[in-house]
Amino acid sequence: MTRDLLQAILSDYALDPRDIHGVYHWARVFENGTRIAEATGADTELVQLFSIFHDCRRVNEGTDPGHGRRGANFAATLRGGLVQLEPSRFELLHYACTHHTEGLTEADPTVQACWDADRLDLGRVGIEPDPDLLCTEVAKQSELFGWADDRAREDFVSPHAEEWFGWVGEQ
C-alpha cells in the first residue's frame, strides 16, 4: 500500500477512520489476508488491496447495502493510476469487494482469502466467525482463527494502522 493510495481512499471517506469499519479494521484484514494468502497461494497483492477497498465507501457503521460495490467501483476509478492490476485480477478484486457481505463461500481461491480475512475480524463487533462461512481450511485452523479473533476482540492496533495514520497526517 502506498501513501497516495491511502490518502486517495480517505480523502472522501464518509466515516471516522478510527471506527469499526475503518483503518484499524482494514489493517487487521490486511494482516489476516496476508497470512491466508501465504498459506494458500492466493494473490497477496490483491488480498491486501481488498483489505482497504472492501469497506472504504461505507456511509454508516450499521446496515449499509451496496457498500462493497461502491468500494469496488471506487477502486475502478483508480485503475491505471494508483491501482495497477491487469483486467482478470481487477475483476477478482471487484467481485470480492462487491460480494463480501453475502455469506458466499464458493469462489476463486484469492476471493476466498479476501472473504476469510474480513470474516476473521468479526470479533471486533462481538460476533464469533462461523467456521461454516469460512472458505479456506487455513482460516478454519485453530491457530490462525484464534490469533485473528483475539486481535479483533481486543481492538488490536496493527503497526500497519499506525503507519497508515502517520501517512494521513502528512497530507
Stockholm file with secondary structure:
# STOCKHOLM 1.0

chainA/1-171         MTRDLLQAILSDYALDPRDIHGVYHWARVFENGTRIAEATGADTELVQLFSIFHDCRRVNEGTDPGHGRRGANFAATLRGGLVQLEPSRFELLHYACTHHTEGLTEADPTVQACWDADRLDLGRVGIEPDPDLLCTEVAKQSELFGWADDRAREDFVSPHAEEWFGWVGEQ
#=GR chainA/1-171 SS CCHHHHHHHHTTCCSCTTSTTSHHHHHHHHHHHHHHHHHHTCCHHHHHHHHHHTTTTCSSSSCCTTHHHHHHHHHHHTBTTTBCCCHHHHHHHHHHHHTTTSCCCCSCHHHHHHHHHHHTTGGGGTCCCCGGGCCSHHHHSHHHHHHHHHHHHTTCCCHHHHHHHHHHHTC
#=GC SS_cons         CCHHHHHHHHTTCCSCTTSTTSHHHHHHHHHHHHHHHHHHTCCHHHHHHHHHHTTTTCSSSSCCTTHHHHHHHHHHHTBTTTBCCCHHHHHHHHHHHHTTTSCCCCSCHHHHHHHHHHHTTGGGGTCCCCGGGCCSHHHHSHHHHHHHHHHHHTTCCCHHHHHHHHHHHTC
//
